[in-house]
């Protein structure tokens, strides 16, 4: 079990840094499906596990010069309050309502990403200021309500705003560090953290998160975006199905 958790943690850490987030769903899946933790414990532990990997990856991204703080701050302006509100409202929200709402959001974002990927002529995406705020609120609610990282909407929003994959991934990691710390503190008061399981996943994810940004920086941003954008779109659709399956 120890080797399995370390290896799975490495894969999730690499995925988070490549796609700019979205690892919370995988952490939850590993903890409930492999480690057999209860949903409340898994939610608290997943956020606790993600913080060190995100912090290391965030620093690595910062060293590459790809981070765009202005875009990240726009996300955080609504993401932080939404995280707090979501945590307080979580006990009163029916699970089926939350699952379908998130599924619809993922479908819309996934279709938009795929449309940009396969259209013959794609104009540079420009969105009004409120668009970033909406995506930030959605991400905050995902963290506050279910203990997810909220990286999917943030990453999709940044790319739809015109950032290529390396810049979007770097900026997303910056926003996710703040949300994960806040979410972990809020969820820790409602659930028990499984320190051993979380520690093993954390160790593996730290290695994956530390080396991935340097690898990404060696590739052409346009080529990397062309390859990874449709992958992100497909992943969002898969996550949508998983929410209501």
Secondary structure, DSSP 8 states (H G I E B T S, - for coil): -HHHHHHHHHHHHHHHHHHTS-HHHHHHHHHHHTS---HHHHHHHHHHHHHHHHHHHHHHHHHHT---HHHHHHHHHHHHHHHHHHHHHGGGS-HHHHHHHHHHHHHHHHHHHHHHHH-SS-------HHHHHHHHHHHHHHHHHH----HHHHHHHHHHTT--HHHHHHHHHHHHHHHHHHHHHHHHTTS---HHHHHHHHHHHHHHHHHHHHHHTTS-HHHHHHHHHHHHHHHHHHHHHHHH-
